[in-house]
Structure formats: C-alpha cells, structure tokens
Amino acid sequence: MYQQDTISQVRKYIDENYMSDISLAAIAELFDLTPNYLSKLFHNKTGQKFIDYLTAIRIQNAKSIFLQNCNANVNEAGRNR
C-alpha cells in the first residue's frame, strides 16, 4: 500500500508541475528515494516509464492549449506548459 501511495503522490506532483524542469532524480530526492528505485517502482505500478508518463502529460496539456486557442503557436504552448 505504501508503494502505491508513493506513486500516487509522484503522479500528482508530475500532474501539477509538468511545466517545470523536473527530472526523475529531482522527484526521487523529493520523495527520499533513489532514482533507480523510483524508476522501477513507477514502471511496476503504472506500466509506464517515468519519462513516458511525463512526456504524455506535457503533450496532453499542449494539445489542450491548441484546442482552446487555434492561433497559438508552439512557443506559446511551450511557455504555458
């Protein structure tokens, strides 16, 4: 149960901070884990690699920006990630 709670908190952190320059190592440090352990735990509990999840969240939010503003360009979407 502890591991699932940790991964839920990590996912929430990513969802709220995807626009920042975050990394596996930085998040592992925040949660007092080693990057290697967090990577394995994240993959085991979600079925996704950490970087794939982060990238998917960033793409999903960029798509939302483009759908809300058809005139937005890539630079604007990147700034608003």
N, C-alpha and C positions, 0 to 999 in steps of 0.2 A: 504494500500500500504506500509506503514511504516513497518508493521509486516512482510510482505513478503520480503522486502529489508533486514531486520534484519536477517531473516532465510537464505536468500541467502548468506549474509556475514558470518554467522556462518558456513554454509556448506562449503564455500570457505576456511575458516580458518581450518576446520577439514581436508579437502582435502589436504591442504598444510602442516599441522602439525600433521598428524595422527601418525607419528613415535615418537612423543614426549609423555611424560606422561601428557596427558591432561584429564581434567575431566569436567563434567557438571558445577560444582561450579566455576572452573577456567575460563571457557568460559563465564559463566554468568557474572562474575566480569569484564571481558574484555569489555563486551557489556553493562555494567551498568544495569544489570537485576538481579532479584532474580533467584536462581536455579529452584525453583518451577515454576515460570512464564515461564522461558525459556523451561523447560521440556514440559509444557502444550502447549506452542506456537509451539515448534518444532513438536510435535506429531500432532497437529491440522493442520499445514501447509504442512507436509510431509507425514503423515500417518505412520510414523515410530517413534519408541522411539529413543531418542538421542543415547543411548548406542548401540542399534541395528545398527544404521547408522554408528557409529564409528567402530564397530566390522566388519561390512560388508566392509568398506573401507580398513581396515587393512588386512582382508582376501583376498580381491581382489588384493591388492598390493603384498602380499606374493605369491599368485598364479602366478603373473607376473614374479616374481623373479625366481620361479621354472621353468616356461616355457622358460625363457631366458637362464637359466643355469641348465641343468638337473642334474648336480653334486652338486648343492647347497644343504646344509643340513638345518635343522630347525633353528639352531643357526644363520647361515648366513642370513637367511630370516628375523629373528627377529632383527638382528643388522641393516639390511638395510631397515626396515620398513619405 
